[in-house]
Amino acid sequence: MTGPVLSIEGVAKTYKSGTVALRPVDLTIPRGEIFALLGPNGAGKTTLINIVCGIVTASAGRVTIAGHDAFRDFRLARRLVGLVPQELNIDVFETVLATVTFSRRLFGRSGHSAYIEQVLRDLSLWDKRHARLMELSGGMKRRVLIAKALSHEPELLFLDEPTAGVDVALRRDMWGLVHRLRERGTTIILTTHYIEEAEEMADRVGVIDRGRLLLVEDKAALMAKLGKRALDLRLVEPLAAVPDALAEWTPTLEDEGRVLRYRFDAADEGTGVPSLLGRLRELGIAFKDLETSKSSLEDIFVDLVGKPA
């Protein structure tokens, strides 16, 4: 089927208390994309996901999943979606295999043992298939949540903070699985506080803060547009303060005055670097080493929302 797998138009949420959890959001996700939604706690990430999945009722707007209205044709639209929530909401008395098979049948799928076996193997759960969930570690329970979300072969998979507080092995398995799912045509939307994961995995990045979607951008274009470079000059003699003669460049002092740092936009033709170095020579401020570094996605995120994720 052609067209986007997910279309969000003017979706907003205001609770009866008057709290605005989500301001009107417009977002279109094409098939096969890995989209990362970044934002601090309380930004509206989970609210948006829960509206798409039918867990929270929107105050306004429209959601379309693979051409189906998610509000009017909820059952059909919901069958196309898998959700891995933040919380562990599983029956601890059931076995792994029974839990995942039950989730598959909830969506009208037959107990397809070959498919379920593959999912459990992909998540290193096959050897634990007959274990009760109460016997599993927290990391293994997280794997079961992922298996449940994949059990009915969804076209669109939401991963809400999927690797928060889990072991490194699960995180590695998780991202390997994400790559394989994308190769099969699954579209993936993830929220994460591990910005390096979004930087490595996502095709596009959205930044949300205080219920407002601040931007949606191709990851490479975002970093090219907003990314800045830093020039660090390690001084021969430390400075107690930035000299007034350098005010136009607004550099900062780091490492107790031993490093002079100048931030500049690499896209600008006039970066100011040559003139800064010339002024330092005029002032007799010598440096013994210099290096430049590029902004990371985390630097950009902090610039946008004012605090780290």
Summary of the structure (lengths in Angstrom):
residues: 309
radius of gyration: 24.2
end to end distance: 36.3
largest distance: 78.4
contacts: 930
relative contact order: 0.14
helix: 36%
strand: 28%
